[in-house]
Amino acid sequence: MRSDETSPGTPGPLSPRFTENARFHRGICLTRTQTWDENTRENLLRAKNTVLIASLVITVFFVSASLAAQFSRFRFETHDTTGMAWFKGNTHTHTLESDGDSPPEEVATWYKENGYDFLVLSDHNVLTNPAILSHIVDETFILIPGEEVTSSFEDSSVHINGININTLVIPQTAETLVGTIQKNVDAIREVEGAPHINHPNFGWSFGAEELAQVENNRLLEIYNGHPAVHNNGGGDALGLEAIWDYLLTRGKRIYGIAVDDAHDFQTIGRDHSNPGRGWVTVRARSLDAYEIVTHLEEGLFYASTGVDLDDIRVSDRRLEIRIRQRGNFKYLTRFIGAGGKVLSETPENPAVFELRGPEVYVRAVVYDSGGWRAWVQPVFTVSN
């Protein structure tokens, strides 16, 4: 065999055309391979993103389920209010027995004729026996015995009403301001009365820090109609509502009352302490002094300067306020939680709040377009 011949099974030299065709086909193969690689990469990325999204959805689902389970553990405390009616009253007013300008009979008559169901005559360190006014009392109007126990510590006034007391309470003093407040609260409790602490900002006497240390008191004036009590605070002093939230946020079970602290029945004016400026409306099954005062201390009431409510309904996770419509007045309701934080607000009537988280408490203020307001008492939450 010549050296330039090839054996039958041995490939010979490739022709230029064959080589070119092979290069061409390889090019086609390379292009297809590159296209496949890019498609594969896109599919892999798409699959990876799908897995990540699915993982995120699952995580969000379980976190949401966990939070929902956690939040569902909380509900509002509720009371059985079946068969209860609303009774309007004032727990702080004065007569000629102390520093008022009118005799007890005239004062009591004013409240009865102006649609009140009950009244506490709370003269300074004087207990007026309701029996002497028995001719005014009937099935539509009662007098609850009371006294404004009036003490002091240094320059601070300490005025605490004792309501439904059975005997005169002697004012108490102590070596500290907090001690003085506490001793007078205790003295009222000792005679089976209910204390309520009056106008902390009167004379800038004491504030939130002192009140946070007082025990066994359930009622605090958050509105007082006297022109010199500084309901809204001033300077570095908190207003009465802010003091209330301070105490509630720190775990105090305390309810806010509105009073007129009336002294002046003969002269009417902005600079006078007139009747009818603040009141409470209490839920009870009967117009009975003991039941009225007990329900005050349980928070079964609202306080007002002019807004009337038809109903307050509380279920496990819902607080509903039904406002009595007055003419063409408009209303705004704010639901407030710990620290005084506004949780929501609405112009609707009824005003509704749905419990969605572990709030410590929820209270409400209803404002009307005339400048009046009503305070709905805090509803506390408990875990299931």
PyMOL commands that set and color helices and strands:
alter all, ss='L'
color gray80, all
select helices_A, chain A and resi 16-71+104-113+130-133+177-190+202-204+208-211+240-249+289-297+338-340
alter helices_A, ss='H'
color red, helices_A
select strands_A, chain A and resi 74-76+85-90+118-121+142-153+156-163+194-197+219-224+255-259+279-284+301-304+309-315+318-323+331-336+342-346+351-354+361-368+373-383
alter strands_A, ss='S'
color yellow, strands_A
deselect
rebuild
show_as cartoon
